[in-house]
Amino acid sequence: MSTGFNQKFSYTQSSGFEKGFSGGPRPIYTPGIKNDLYIGYYADDLSWFTGRTPASTVYPTSTIQDPPTDDGSNFSRRWTGYFKPRTTETYTFYLTSDDASIMWIGQPAKIEWTVSNALIDNGGIHSVVEKSGSTVLVTDAYYPIQIFFGELGGGDELTFSYSTPTIAKTTNLTGLVYYNALLLSGRGI
């Protein structure tokens, strides 16, 4: 069985998305998604996060957001974990941000993420802009997900939402996002 990721990526049942990745201890999927806060702006440099220590880490369970309040300037966030869809259908994901945001889902979120294989590229310094991307997901599979967000100056905001043909656009991720409790340091996927 093969299902496409925006027709650029595909996976098969043997690739491990259904049951977790092979080659090490089986993940312990825990409700929530890892949200690391960093001091400094990543400026669309995807390697910027590598080797940096977050100033703080939380594990939100219901939303991925940086509220539209003035949290200061010159910071970045990285959310990492898994998205587990309840239905098999086309999912449209949305990033609304001021400033930069980029999202990957599936294998590109776990390894070798680049701007060219991002599902959503909302990079650069800008006021609030929403961008979206769509892909077919299979029910009950754990898809690695990674989102970068950066704020340089002025207002700041990031809101993540999704919709499908049968689910109205929502920010509620309760029961849909997980992190690997065995990987509390690093990216969590």
N, C-alpha and C positions, 0 to 999 in steps of 0.2 A: 504494500500500500504506500502510496506517495502523495504528499500534499504539498503544495507550493507555498513559499513565503514570497509574496509579491512577484512571483514567477522568476525571481532571481535566485532563491534558495529553495532547497527541498530537503526533506528528511524521509527516512523509511522507518518502519517499525523497529528494525534492528539498530537504528542509530541511537536509541536510548531516551528520546524525549518522553515516551510513554511511562517508563518505569524509573527514570533517573539515569545518570551516566554511569558507565562501567569504568573499571580501572581505579579502584580505591574503595574506601568505606561507603556504604550506601548512605545517601543524604538523609538527614533527619529534618523533614519539612515541618517548620514551625510557623504558625500564623504571624503575619507581619512582613514588612520589607525593610531591609537595612537602609537607613538614611544617615550618611556621613556628612558632617559639616566641616568645611576646610576654610582656613583664613587665606585669602588671595583669590584672584580671578583667573580661571583657567584659560581664558582668551581663545577658545576653540582649539587649543592644543591638547589633543586627546591623550598624550603621554604625560601631561601635567600631574595627574592624580597618582601616577606610578611612584611608589616609594614615599609618598607623603603620609603623615600621620594626621588623622582627623582630629579636630578640636573637640568634637562630640559625636556621639552615635545614638540614635533612637530607632525603634522598630514599630512605626505606625502600622495599624491593622486595617484602617478603613479608607484612607486617602493618601495620595501622593501630592503634596502641595507645599509651596512657600507662600503664605498668605500675602495679599496686597497691602501689607503694612510696611513701614520703613524700618527694615531690620538692619540698616546700615549699608555700607558699600564695600566692595572688594571682598566678596566671599563666593564660595562655590559649594555645591551639594552633589552627592552621587547616591542614587538609589539603586540597590542591587538585590536581586532575589529571583522569585519565580512567579509566573502568572499561570493559574490553573483554571481554564475556562469551564463553565458549566454546560455549554452547548457547543456543538460542532457547527460552525458557520463562519462567515466573514466578519472579522472584528475590525472596526475602524477606531484607531487610537488618536487622541488629540493632545498636543502640548500647547498651552497658552502661556507665553512667558515674556518677561521683561527682565533681563536681557536673554542671553543664549540658552538654548536647550536642545538636546539631541537624545534620541531614543533608539534602542536596539531590542529586538525580541528574537528568541530562537538561538541557534548556534552563534551568530555574530555577537550576541550579548555576552557570551561566555569566552570566546576566543577571537582574536584578530578583528576587533571592532575598528571600523574606519568610517569616515564621513560617507564614503560611497556605498557602504552596506548598511547604513542607518535606515530604519523604517521612517523616522522623522528627523529632518535636519532643520532646526529653527535657530541656527547659530547666528553669531554676530551681536553687536551692540544695537539695541532697538527698543522702542516702546513696546507696549503689549501687542503681540502678534500671535495668532493661532495658526498652527499647521497640523496636518493629519497624514496618516498613512494606513493602509488596510492590508490584511493578510488573513488567510484561512487558518483557523485553529481547531483542534480536535478536543472534544470533551475529556476532562480528567487527566490530560497530559500536563506535565510541569514544564513550562517554557521559560528558560532563563530570560530575564529582563534587566536592562540597565538604562538608566536615565542620568544624563549630566545636566546641571544647571549652573549658570554663573551670573553674578551681579557685579557690575563695575561702578555705577553711579546713578543717581536719581532714584526713581521708584524701582521696586523689585516685586516680582510675582512669578509663580509657576503653578499652574493647575493642570493635572493629568486627568483625562476622562476617556471614556470609550463608548461605543454603541455597536449594535449589530442590527440586522434586519428585524429581529424580534425583541431587542432590548433598546429602550430609549436612551439617549445620551445621558450618562451619569458619571459622577466622581466617586460613587460608593464602591469600594473594592473589598468590602467585608466578605471573607470566605474565598477570596480570589488570589490574594498575594501571600507568599511564603518566603522564608529564607532558610538556608541550611545551617542549623544550629551547630554543626560540626566545624563550621568555618566562621567563627566570630571575628577573627582578624582577617584583614584583606577584604576582598569584594563580596564574600558571602554566597558566591555561586560557583 
